[in-house]
Amino acid sequence: MTSLIGGLVCCISFLALEVQATYRLHGGYHPRQHQADSPIVPRQTFQQGFQQQQPFQSVQQGQQQPFQSVQQPAQLSQNQRTIDLGETHCKSRPLDLVFIIDSSRSVRPQEFEKVKIFLADMVDTLEIGADATRVAVVNYASTVKIEFLLKTHFDKPGLKAALARIESLAAGTMTGLAIKTAMEETFTEGSGARLTNKNIAKVAIIVTDGRPQDTVEEVAAAARAAGIEIYAVGVDRADMKSLRLMASLPLDEHVFYVETYGVIEKLTSKFRETLCGVDACALGHDCDHICVNNNNNNSYACKCREGYTLNADKKTCSQDANEMSGNELSEDACMCEAQIAFQMKMQSTIKQLTNKLDDLSRKVTRFGGRR
């Protein structure tokens, strides 16, 4: 009798070792391994990096000016160099973006070429496409010319080629008329602007080196009231008062100044930071299944895979009742084949153990009957 029980214990031990080996082979059961579509990076990492990369601001001695200024390259300090956003999870958010560029007589031909290089560099930092950022250009002097609309170019090569073909207009500086034209003729659905309910930001970037020859305050206010965010870039002799009247609030984030067209490219990295949408999912999230970025406010929302419902906490997911009924094995969507195989192996092992115990019970009964 003792040898019979010992043999049974030995058999059970071998079965247990086999089940354990199967469990280890398939990596165990980790139901949250597949919970997110994007890697999780601690929020603290981003915040610390962002604090170390403060935007460059320089105000001349004795002045308190609500704008940001870029100096000549030789004068830039270590903290005023180009900001590298490569590690800050910058995500290009979709925009309806209109450049309003001054090409009056005061802008020399070589300086106007610098402006076009700046625009091309800006385009390189953006994701261009029908469902991404759309770009239009309004060129002005004493007259206004729409170079192309938001619906014209949906690829970077074609867009940059169109920028390279723009020519200066010379003569006066009708900045107010240019803003009015942009508002009424480019930021419209017929010209390629997207509807307000699609939550696509409307942005205008004005580049000028002079004083407007018409009024800008009222028309700029009307544009802002229509939902257009205005950035004003002043070069050299630009009238700072006019820039502040045109720009959106806060002024220290929407008014920029460069001493010459030769350093205007330095603003590219600043605008990249300003127009950047943070990849909130990549910064870390609490979603049970899928994290979805909200591009317009740098936040995220959680979604569930098919067959699951988002719970009231808006983070966790519960399996639908009709998906659970009739299943002897809970073949959860996040369980891989190895995990299902482990469940089946466990059931098989339990069944074998039960049969062994039944056999042992019969033998014990027969043994007792003989006595």
C-alpha positions as CSV (number, residue, x, y, z in Angstrom):
1,M,0.0,0.0,0.0
2,T,2.8,2.3,0.9
3,S,4.6,1.8,-2.4
4,L,1.3,2.4,-4.3
5,I,0.8,5.8,-2.6
6,G,4.5,6.7,-3.1
7,G,4.2,5.9,-6.8
8,L,1.2,8.1,-7.1
9,V,2.9,11.0,-5.3
10,C,5.9,10.6,-7.6
11,C,3.5,10.7,-10.7
12,I,1.8,13.8,-9.3
13,S,5.2,15.5,-8.8
14,F,6.2,14.9,-12.4
15,L,2.9,16.3,-13.7
16,A,3.3,19.4,-11.5
17,L,6.9,19.9,-12.8
18,E,5.6,19.6,-16.4
19,V,2.9,22.2,-15.8
20,Q,5.4,24.6,-14.2
21,A,7.7,24.2,-17.2
22,T,4.9,24.9,-19.6
23,Y,4.0,28.0,-17.6
24,R,7.6,29.3,-17.7
25,L,8.0,28.4,-21.4
26,H,5.1,30.7,-22.3
27,G,6.1,33.5,-20.0
28,G,3.3,33.2,-17.6
29,Y,0.1,35.2,-17.7
30,H,0.5,39.0,-18.0
31,P,-2.9,40.5,-18.9
32,R,-1.6,44.1,-19.0
33,Q,1.3,43.5,-21.3
34,H,-0.8,44.6,-24.4
35,Q,-2.7,47.3,-22.8
36,A,-1.3,50.3,-24.7
37,D,-0.4,51.1,-28.3
38,S,2.4,53.4,-27.3
39,P,5.3,53.1,-24.9
40,I,5.0,54.6,-21.4
41,V,7.4,57.3,-20.4
42,P,7.2,58.8,-17.0
43,R,5.7,62.3,-17.0
44,Q,8.5,63.5,-14.7
45,T,11.1,62.7,-17.4
46,F,9.3,65.1,-19.9
47,Q,8.8,67.8,-17.3
48,Q,12.4,67.8,-16.2
49,G,13.6,68.0,-19.8
50,F,11.2,70.8,-20.6
51,Q,12.3,72.8,-17.6
52,Q,15.9,72.5,-18.8
53,Q,14.9,73.9,-22.3
54,Q,13.5,77.3,-21.5
55,P,12.5,79.5,-24.6
56,F,15.1,82.1,-25.4
57,Q,14.1,85.6,-24.5
58,S,16.2,88.7,-24.7
59,V,15.2,92.2,-24.0
60,Q,17.5,95.1,-24.5
61,Q,18.8,96.8,-21.3
62,G,16.4,99.2,-19.7
63,Q,13.4,98.0,-21.7
64,Q,10.4,96.0,-20.7
65,Q,9.0,94.7,-24.0
66,P,6.3,91.9,-24.2
67,F,8.0,90.1,-27.1
68,Q,10.7,87.6,-27.8
69,S,13.9,88.7,-29.6
70,V,16.5,86.8,-31.5
71,Q,20.0,88.4,-31.7
72,Q,22.8,87.9,-34.2
73,P,24.4,84.4,-34.0
74,A,27.6,85.7,-32.5
75,Q,25.7,87.3,-29.6
76,L,23.6,84.3,-28.7
77,S,24.4,82.9,-25.3
78,Q,24.5,79.2,-24.5
79,N,20.9,79.3,-23.2
80,Q,19.7,81.2,-26.3
81,R,20.7,78.7,-28.9
82,T,18.2,76.7,-30.9
83,I,16.0,74.5,-28.8
84,D,16.1,70.8,-29.5
85,L,12.7,69.2,-29.0
86,G,13.8,65.8,-30.2
87,E,13.3,64.3,-26.7
88,T,10.2,66.2,-25.6
89,H,7.6,64.0,-27.5
90,C,6.7,66.8,-29.9
91,K,3.8,65.7,-32.1
92,S,2.9,67.9,-35.1
93,R,-0.8,68.8,-34.6
94,P,-3.0,69.5,-37.6
95,L,-3.3,73.2,-38.4
96,D,-4.8,75.5,-41.0
97,L,-1.8,77.7,-41.3
98,V,-1.5,80.9,-43.4
99,F,1.7,82.8,-43.8
100,I,1.2,86.6,-44.5
101,I,4.5,87.9,-45.8
102,D,5.6,91.5,-46.4
103,S,7.4,91.9,-49.8
104,S,7.4,95.7,-49.9
105,R,10.2,97.8,-51.4
106,S,12.1,97.9,-48.1
107,V,12.6,94.1,-48.3
108,R,15.6,93.6,-50.5
109,P,15.6,90.7,-53.0
110,Q,18.2,88.7,-51.0
111,E,16.2,89.4,-47.8
112,F,13.1,88.1,-49.4
113,E,14.9,84.9,-50.3
114,K,15.7,84.5,-46.6
115,V,12.0,84.8,-45.8
116,K,11.2,82.0,-48.3
117,I,13.9,79.8,-46.7
118,F,12.3,80.5,-43.3
119,L,8.9,79.4,-44.7
120,A,10.5,76.2,-46.2
121,D,12.2,75.4,-42.9
122,M,8.9,75.8,-41.1
123,V,7.2,73.5,-43.5
124,D,9.9,70.9,-42.8
125,T,8.9,70.9,-39.1
126,L,5.3,70.2,-39.9
127,E,3.3,67.2,-41.0
128,I,1.7,68.3,-44.3
129,G,-1.4,66.6,-45.7
130,A,-5.1,66.8,-46.3
131,D,-5.7,65.4,-42.8
132,A,-2.7,67.0,-41.2
133,T,-1.4,70.7,-41.6
134,R,-2.6,72.7,-44.6
135,V,-0.6,75.8,-45.6
136,A,-1.5,78.9,-47.6
137,V,0.5,82.0,-48.4
138,V,-0.7,85.6,-48.7
139,N,1.9,88.0,-50.2
140,Y,1.4,91.7,-49.8
141,A,2.9,95.2,-50.4
142,S,0.6,98.0,-51.6
143,T,-1.6,95.2,-53.1
144,V,-2.3,91.7,-51.8
145,K,-1.8,88.5,-53.7
146,I,-2.9,85.0,-52.6
147,E,0.0,82.8,-53.7
148,F,-1.9,79.6,-53.0
149,L,-4.8,78.4,-50.9
150,L,-5.0,75.8,-48.1
151,K,-6.5,73.3,-50.5
152,T,-3.7,73.6,-53.1
153,H,-0.8,71.6,-51.7
154,F,-1.0,68.4,-49.6
155,D,2.6,67.3,-50.0
156,K,5.9,68.8,-48.9
157,P,7.7,68.7,-52.2
158,G,4.9,70.5,-54.1
159,L,4.5,73.0,-51.3
160,K,8.2,73.9,-51.0
161,A,8.4,74.2,-54.8
162,A,5.5,76.7,-54.7
163,L,7.2,78.7,-51.9
164,A,10.4,78.9,-54.0
165,R,8.4,80.4,-56.9
166,I,7.0,83.4,-54.9
167,E,8.2,86.8,-56.1
168,S,8.2,90.1,-54.2
169,L,5.6,92.7,-55.0
170,A,7.5,95.9,-54.0
171,A,5.8,99.3,-53.3
172,G,3.8,99.9,-50.0
173,T,2.9,98.0,-46.8
174,M,-0.8,97.3,-46.6
175,T,-0.7,94.9,-43.6
176,G,-4.3,95.5,-42.6
177,L,-5.6,94.7,-46.1
178,A,-3.5,91.5,-46.1
179,I,-5.0,90.3,-42.8
180,K,-8.5,91.1,-44.1
181,T,-7.8,89.1,-47.3
182,A,-6.5,86.2,-45.3
183,M,-9.5,86.1,-43.0
184,E,-12.1,86.5,-45.8
185,E,-10.5,84.5,-48.6
186,T,-8.2,81.9,-47.2
187,F,-9.7,80.9,-43.9
188,T,-12.9,79.7,-45.6
189,E,-14.2,76.3,-46.2
190,G,-14.2,77.0,-50.0
191,S,-10.5,77.7,-49.8
192,G,-9.6,74.6,-47.9
193,A,-10.1,75.6,-44.3
194,R,-11.7,72.9,-42.2
195,L,-14.9,73.4,-40.2
196,T,-14.9,74.7,-36.7
197,N,-16.4,71.5,-35.3
198,K,-13.3,69.5,-36.4
199,N,-11.2,71.4,-33.8
200,I,-8.4,72.3,-36.3
201,A,-6.5,75.4,-35.1
202,K,-6.4,78.3,-37.5
203,V,-3.1,80.1,-37.3
204,A,-1.7,83.2,-39.2
205,I,2.0,84.1,-39.0
206,I,2.7,87.7,-40.2
207,V,6.3,88.6,-41.2
208,T,7.0,92.3,-41.8
209,D,9.9,94.8,-41.5
210,G,8.0,98.0,-41.7
211,R,5.1,100.2,-40.4
212,P,1.7,99.4,-41.8
213,Q,0.3,102.1,-44.1
214,D,-3.3,101.2,-43.1
215,T,-5.0,100.4,-39.8
216,V,-4.5,97.0,-38.4
217,E,-6.1,97.1,-35.0
218,E,-9.7,96.6,-35.9
219,V,-9.2,94.0,-38.7
220,A,-6.8,92.0,-36.5
221,A,-9.3,92.0,-33.6
222,A,-12.0,90.8,-36.1
223,A,-9.7,88.0,-37.2
224,R,-8.9,86.9,-33.6
225,A,-12.7,87.0,-32.8
226,A,-13.2,84.7,-35.8
227,G,-10.9,82.1,-34.1
228,I,-7.6,82.9,-35.9
229,E,-4.5,82.8,-33.7
230,I,-2.1,85.5,-34.9
231,Y,1.7,85.5,-34.5
232,A,3.5,88.7,-35.5
233,V,7.2,88.6,-36.5
234,G,9.0,91.9,-36.8
235,V,12.3,92.4,-38.6
236,D,14.7,95.3,-38.4
237,R,12.7,98.5,-38.6
238,A,9.3,96.8,-37.8
239,D,6.9,98.9,-35.8
240,M,6.6,97.1,-32.4
241,K,3.4,98.8,-31.5
242,S,1.7,97.5,-34.7
243,L,3.0,94.0,-34.0
244,R,1.4,94.1,-30.5
245,L,-1.9,95.4,-31.9
246,M,-2.0,92.5,-34.4
247,A,-0.9,89.6,-32.3
248,S,-3.0,87.3,-30.1
249,L,-2.6,87.2,-26.3
250,P,-0.4,86.6,-24.4
251,L,1.9,88.9,-26.4
252,D,5.1,87.4,-25.1
253,E,4.1,84.2,-26.8
254,H,2.8,85.7,-30.1
255,V,5.2,88.6,-30.8
256,F,8.7,88.0,-32.1
257,Y,11.5,90.3,-33.2
258,V,14.7,89.6,-35.2
259,E,17.4,92.2,-35.9
260,T,17.9,91.2,-39.6
261,Y,16.5,88.7,-42.1
262,G,19.8,86.9,-41.8
263,V,18.8,85.4,-38.5
264,I,15.1,84.8,-39.1
265,E,15.7,81.1,-39.5
266,K,16.5,81.1,-35.8
267,L,12.8,81.4,-35.2
268,T,12.1,78.0,-36.8
269,S,12.8,76.1,-33.6
270,K,10.8,78.5,-31.5
271,F,7.8,78.1,-33.8
272,R,8.2,74.4,-33.8
273,E,7.9,74.4,-30.0
274,T,5.0,76.8,-30.1
275,L,3.0,74.9,-32.8
276,C,3.9,71.5,-31.5
277,G,1.3,69.2,-30.0
278,V,2.6,67.0,-27.2
279,D,2.2,63.2,-27.6
280,A,0.4,62.8,-24.4
281,C,0.1,59.0,-24.7
282,A,3.9,58.7,-25.0
283,L,4.3,60.7,-21.8
284,G,2.5,58.0,-19.8
285,H,-1.2,57.0,-19.4
286,D,-3.6,55.0,-17.3
287,C,-5.6,53.4,-20.1
288,D,-6.4,49.7,-19.7
289,H,-6.4,49.0,-23.4
290,I,-5.8,51.9,-26.0
291,C,-4.6,55.5,-25.5
292,V,-5.7,58.1,-28.1
293,N,-4.1,61.5,-28.4
294,N,-6.4,64.6,-28.4
295,N,-4.2,66.7,-30.7
296,N,-5.7,70.1,-29.9
297,N,-5.2,70.2,-26.1
298,N,-2.3,67.9,-25.5
299,S,-4.4,65.4,-23.6
300,Y,-5.5,61.8,-24.2
301,A,-8.6,59.6,-24.0
302,C,-8.9,55.9,-23.4
303,K,-10.6,53.4,-25.7
304,C,-11.3,49.7,-25.4
305,R,-10.8,46.9,-27.8
306,E,-13.7,45.2,-29.6
307,G,-15.9,43.2,-27.2
308,Y,-15.1,45.5,-24.2
309,T,-16.8,48.6,-22.7
310,L,-15.1,51.6,-21.1
311,N,-16.0,51.8,-17.4
312,A,-17.2,54.9,-15.6
313,D,-13.6,55.8,-14.6
314,K,-12.9,56.3,-18.4
315,K,-9.7,54.3,-18.0
316,T,-10.5,50.6,-17.4
317,C,-12.4,48.2,-19.6
318,S,-14.9,45.4,-18.9
319,Q,-15.7,42.5,-21.2
320,D,-19.2,42.6,-22.7
321,A,-21.7,40.1,-21.2
322,N,-22.5,38.4,-24.5
323,E,-18.8,37.8,-25.1
324,M,-18.4,36.0,-21.8
325,S,-21.5,33.7,-21.9
326,G,-21.0,30.1,-23.0
327,N,-17.2,30.1,-22.8
328,E,-15.7,27.4,-20.5
329,L,-12.3,29.0,-21.0
330,S,-12.1,32.8,-20.7
331,E,-10.3,33.5,-24.0
332,D,-9.7,37.1,-23.1
333,A,-8.7,39.3,-26.1
334,C,-5.4,40.0,-24.5
335,M,-4.5,36.4,-23.9
336,C,-2.1,34.9,-26.4
337,E,-2.2,31.3,-27.6
338,A,0.4,30.3,-25.1
339,Q,-1.8,31.5,-22.2
340,I,-4.8,29.6,-23.5
341,A,-2.5,26.5,-23.9
342,F,-1.5,26.9,-20.3
343,Q,-5.2,26.9,-19.2
344,M,-5.9,23.8,-21.2
345,K,-2.8,22.1,-19.8
346,M,-3.9,22.9,-16.3
347,Q,-7.4,21.4,-17.0
348,S,-5.8,18.3,-18.5
349,T,-3.5,17.9,-15.4
350,I,-6.4,18.3,-13.0
351,K,-8.4,15.7,-14.9
352,Q,-5.5,13.2,-14.8
353,L,-5.0,13.8,-11.1
354,T,-8.8,13.2,-10.5
355,N,-8.6,9.9,-12.4
356,K,-5.6,8.9,-10.4
357,L,-7.3,9.7,-7.1
358,D,-10.4,7.8,-8.2
359,D,-8.3,4.8,-9.1
360,L,-6.5,5.0,-5.7
361,S,-9.8,5.2,-3.9
362,R,-11.1,2.0,-5.6
363,K,-7.9,0.2,-4.8
364,V,-8.0,1.3,-1.1
365,T,-11.6,0.1,-1.0
366,R,-10.7,-3.3,-2.5
367,F,-7.8,-3.6,-0.1
368,G,-10.0,-2.9,2.9
369,G,-12.6,-5.5,1.7
370,R,-9.9,-8.3,1.6
371,R,-9.1,-7.6,5.2
